[in-house]
Amino acid sequence: MDKDSVLYQLMDMRVNGILDRVLERDEEYQKIAKKSGEYLDRLEAMDLPKEAQSLIDLHSCEQNALGARYGALAYLLGFSDCVELTAKPPDLPDIPKQSD
């Protein structure tokens, strides 16, 4: 997908402009962030060799990048689906109504 597209620009505006406020109020996100902080505290308390700390940090950064990219692509796909549905509603077969 073209990173200069309107869809990418809209995603950037929404994610960088509004998402932080949403995350601050989201209990599940805050719970996950807290647990992550607890794990970091435990890792730091282990006093691992610098090489091990660096490898764990690199792995964590790449996992975070994967999750962020997955989320961005899922957002773009969902938004483009909405645009497509709005522009051309799907041809759905008539479903008989159930009588009460």
C-alpha positions in Angstrom: 0.0 0.0 0.0 1.3 3.5 -0.9 2.5 5.3 2.1 1.6 8.6 0.5 -2.0 7.6 0.1 -4.8 9.4 1.8 -5.5 6.2 3.8 -2.0 6.2 5.3 -2.2 9.9 6.0 -5.5 9.5 7.8 -4.2 6.6 9.8 -1.2 8.6 10.8 -3.4 11.5 11.9 -5.7 9.3 13.9 -3.0 7.1 15.5 -0.7 9.9 16.3 -3.4 12.4 17.2 -6.0 10.5 19.1 -4.7 7.0 20.0 -2.7 8.2 23.0 -5.8 9.6 24.7 -7.7 6.4 24.0 -4.9 4.2 25.4 -4.8 6.3 28.6 -8.4 5.4 29.3 -8.3 1.8 28.1 -8.2 -0.5 31.2 -6.9 -3.6 29.3 -4.1 -1.6 27.7 -3.1 -0.2 31.1 -3.2 -3.7 32.6 -0.9 -5.0 29.9 1.5 -2.0 30.3 1.7 -2.6 34.0 2.5 -6.3 33.6 5.1 -5.5 31.1 6.7 -3.0 33.5 6.7 -5.7 36.2 8.5 -8.1 33.8 11.1 -5.5 33.0 11.7 -4.9 36.7 12.3 -8.6 37.2 14.7 -8.8 34.2 16.7 -5.8 35.5 16.9 -7.4 39.0 18.5 -10.5 37.4 21.6 -8.5 36.7 22.2 -10.4 33.4 25.4 -9.9 31.4 25.3 -6.9 29.0 25.2 -9.2 25.9 22.1 -11.0 27.2 20.4 -7.7 28.1 21.2 -6.4 24.6 19.8 -9.5 22.9 16.6 -9.4 25.0 16.2 -5.7 24.2 16.7 -6.3 20.5 14.2 -9.2 20.5 11.7 -7.1 22.5 12.1 -4.2 20.0 11.5 -6.5 17.0 8.5 -8.1 18.6 7.1 -4.6 19.3 7.7 -3.6 15.7 5.9 -6.7 14.5 2.9 -5.9 16.7 2.8 -2.3 15.6 3.0 -3.2 11.9 0.3 -5.9 12.4 -1.9 -3.3 14.0 -1.3 -0.7 11.3 -2.1 -3.2 8.5 -5.2 -4.4 10.4 -6.3 -0.8 10.8 -5.7 -0.1 7.1 -7.5 -3.2 6.0 -10.5 -2.5 8.2 -10.8 1.1 7.1 -10.5 0.1 3.4 -13.2 -2.5 4.0 -15.4 0.2 5.4 -14.7 2.5 2.4 -15.4 -0.3 0.0 -18.7 -1.3 1.7 -19.8 2.4 1.7 -18.9 2.9 -2.0 -20.5 -0.4 -3.2 -22.6 -2.4 -0.7 -22.2 -6.1 -1.3 -24.8 -8.1 -3.2 -26.3 -10.2 -0.5 -29.0 -12.8 -1.1 -32.4 -12.0 0.3 -32.9 -13.6 3.6 -36.4 -14.6 4.5 -37.7 -12.9 7.6 -38.7 -15.1 10.5 -42.3 -14.6 11.7 -42.6 -14.0 15.5 
